[in-house]
């Protein structure tokens, strides 16, 4: 049996619950988090950091009637074990860039502060990447030059969403998704700023001016690659990514790079597929985020649902590495 097939089997039989009979309740994962402030379970686009002796989870919240913040915004939760989360706050609209909403956070701790990179929302091809920072995890100061980045080039439509950052060789690499000029194909790009900069707009250089660094090519990726989740392992940069638009289903694939720009896929099939009929994530397993804890253990956070996107939950599966390849290790989660 080849490694690609064996990893797919591991994903199906270890990370995801088994198919259940119609009369049974679906088995739920150890982490099964959603925000119920709207009256319906909903949380998307997870990102996690460890800060001030706690774990912090930031996630997207959609708009709903009576919501004090216009459009989508970002929720905040904390945990002491990475699986049981308690909501502690929300970010509200600040500045013109966030006027119609904001979402899809990505967090990193630098110099004792949480830096949050996220997208404006509700502006179509004018959506772009924004930046803010916090000294307490809840109250954020916005970058005065927001939005800090949108791509150029005739191969894209000027939109940038799904920010994700990693420190690499003295720079902060910013991964983002954009679409082709026809607004149909979602693709991946990357920019960089000096790690000791203030990450204002003028600090960013687009590293792929002539085309995407990764675009959908495999059947399961349909017309979309988004939500890059980079991690450094054995001197190489690995990118976990969402293939397929929401509920296509979106599933999680992996690519690898030596320079952070040129990527090669590790597998022809998703590492983390959507669940079988009857499971909690039968509609998708998507929008990954890779968190490395202080002990070196990696955790893959992702979103899922089983109703075509009416509700959304967040979950997590630990990741191990074997011969340069990521392996799902759900047995490493803490017990209930």
N, C-alpha and C positions, 0 to 999 in steps of 0.2 A: 504494500500500500504506500503511495507517495505521500510526502509531508503535507501537501496542500489538502488532499482528501482527508487525511487523518485529523488535521486541525479543524476542518469543517465539521467532521463527525464529533470532535470534542466540543465544539461550540453548540451543536444541537443537543447533545446528551448531557453535558455538564452545566453549561451556563443557563440553559433555558428549561422551563418546566415541560413536562410531558403533556401530550395531547390528553384532554380529559373528556369524559362522556358528557353529553348535553345536560344531564341531571346533576353533575358535580360542579362545585366551585373550582375555578382555575387556581392552580398553585401559584402563590405569589413569591417574588424574590425576597431575599433578606432585606435589601433596601428597596422601599416602595414609597417614594415621597412625592406628594403633590400639594400645592397650595390651594386651599378651599375658600379663599377670601371672596371669590366670585359666586360661591354657591355650588360650584362644580370643580372637581379635581383638575388642576392644571398647573404644570411647570415644565418648561422646555429649556434647552440650551445650557446645560450645567457647566460650571467651572468651579474649581475647589483650590483653596490654599490653606496652609497652616500659618497662623498668625496669633501672637499673644497667647500661646498655649491652648488654642482651640482650632478646630477646622471650620472654615467659612465656605459656604456654598452660595453662589450667585446664579440666578436663573431668570428666564423670561416669563413675564406675566402678560396675558393679553388684556385688551380693553373689555369692559363690561358695563352695563347700565349702572349709573351712580358712582362710578369709579372717580376718585378725586384727581387722579392724574390722567391727562389726555393721552389717548392711544395706549400702546404697549409700554411697559416699564420693567424694572428689574427688582426682583425680590431677594431677600437676604435671610439665610438660615445658618445656624451653628450646630456643631456636634462634637462629642469627645471620642467617637469611635468610627466615624466615616459612614455609618449606615442609619443611625437614628438622629433625625434632624428636627430642630425647633426654629420656627420662623422668628426673626428678631427685628425685621424692618423692611422698608421698600425705599427705592430712590424715586424722586419725583422730577417732573420736567424742569430743566434749568437751561435757559438760553435758547436762542433761535434755532440752533441745530437740533434740539430735542422737542421743538414745538409740537410736532405731530406724533411723537412717541420715540422710544428707543428700546433696544433689546440686544440679545445675543452677547452677553458679557464674556470676557476672558480676563482672568486675574493673574497677577504675578506680584511677588513681594520683592521689592528693591529698596535698599537703604532704610529698612524699618517702616516702609509704607506699602500699602496695597495699591498697586496701579491697576486700574480697570480700563480695558479697551473694549469698545462696544460699537454698535452701529446705530445711526439714526433709523427711524422706521416710519413708513407711510408716505415716502416721497418717490417711490418708483425708482427710475434710473438715477435720481439725484441722491439716493441714500449713500452715506459715506461713513468712514470710521471716526469715532470720537475717543477721547481719553479723559480720565479723571483719576484722582488719588485720594487716599484716606489714611489717617493716623489711628483710627479707632475701628475701622471695618464697616461703619454705618454711615458716617457723614463724609461726603465726597466733595472735593474741590474740582471744578471743571477746568480743563485746559482752555485758556482764553482764545486759542486759535481754532477751536472746534468748528467744523470737522477737520481733523488733522490729516486725513488722507482720502483721496479718490484716484483711481488709475487713469492713465492716459494711453493712447494708442488706438489705431483704427480697428484693432481686433476685438475690442470690448465696448460696452455701452456707457462706460464712465461710472458705473455703480461699484461700490465696495461694501460687502457685508461679512458677517461671521469672522470677526477678528480673532487671531490667535497668535501669541507671542512666545518667543524663547530667546534666552541670551546665548549668543554664539560668537566666539572669537572677537570679543570686544564690541559687538553690535547687538542690538535688539532686532531680531527678525520678526516681521509682522506678516503673517499669512492672512489672506483675504480671498473671498469668492467674488466673482463678477460674472456677467453674462455677455454673450456675443451681441453684435449690433442688432440682431433680430429679436433679442430678449428671450431666447428659447433655451440656449445651452449654458449651463452653469459651469464655470471653470475656476481654476485655482491660480493665484498670483502671490508674489512676495515682495516686500519692501524692507528697508533697513534704516536704522538711525543709530548714532553713537550711543553706547550704553550709559555714558555719563552726561547725556544731553537732557533737555527738559521735554523732549518728544513733541515739541510744537511743530506746526505744519512744515516749516522750512527745513526741518531736520531729516525728513524722510526722502530716501532715494528708491525709486521703483527698480527692482533688479531684473525684471522681465519685461522690457519695453516692447518687445516684438511679438509676444505671444504667451499663452498660458504655460505654467510649469507642469500642470496636470489637467487633463480634460477627460470626459467620459469616453471610454472606448470599449469596455466590456459590456455584454448584454445586461448584467444585473445593475450596472451603473446608469442605465437608461440615458437620460439627458442631463445628468447633474453630478458634479463632484463639489462638495462644500465642507465646511466645518472641519478644517484641518486641525489636528491635535498632535503637535510635534513633541518628541522626546529624544534625548541623546542617550545612546547605548553603544558601548564599546567604540567610541570615537565617531560614530555615524549618527545621522539624524533620521529618525523614523517618523513618518507621518501617518497617523490613523486618520481616516476621513469618512465622511458620509457619502455613499454612492446612491444615486436616485433621489428624486424629490420626495418630500414628506409623503409617506403612505404609498409610495410606488410599488413595493415598500422601499424605504431607505434602509440600508444595511452598512456595516462598517468594514472597510477595507484597510490595507496597510501598504505603504510604499517606503522606499529607503533612498537616502541621498548621502553623498560625501561632502557636498558643498552647500546644501540647503536650497539649491535651485533646481538641479537636475535630479528628478526622481524616477525610480524604477519600481513597479509593483512587485510585491513579494508573492502574491497569490492571484490566481485567476478567479477565485470565489471569495466571498466575504469571510473575514475572520469571525465576525459576530453577525449572524443573519437574524432576520425577524423570526419570531416563534411560530410553531405549528398552529393549526386551527384550534381554537379553544383556549390558547394561552394568553397571558396578560399583554404580550407584545406581538400579537399576530399581525398587526398592521404595520409595525416597523420596529427596528432597533437602530436608532439614528443619533445624529449630532454628538459625536464622541468628544470626550475630554480626557487626556491622560495626566493623572496626578502622581507624582513621585513623592512618597513620604520620607521623613527624616531617616528611617532605617533602610532606605533604598527600595522598598517594595512599591511596585507600580499598581495603580488602580485605574481601570477604564470606566468612566462615568458615561452614561448615555440615556437617551429618552425612548419611551415606547408607549404604545397604546393598542387597544384591540377594537376600536370603534371608528376608524377612519379619521381620527383627529378631533373628535368631540371632547375627549379628555386626554390628558398627557401626564405621565408619571416619569420619575427619574429613578435610575438604578445604577448599580456598580458591580463590576467583576474584577478581581485581582488579575494581574498579568505577570507571568514569569517569562524567562528567556532561555531558549535551548538552541544552541548552535546558530545564534544570530537571528532567531525567529521568535516572535511573541507567541505565548501559549496561554490560554485561559486557565485560571486556577481558582475556581469559585470556592473550593474547600478551605481557602485561606481567610474567608470572611469570619468575623467574630460570631459566636453563637447567639441565638435569640435570647 
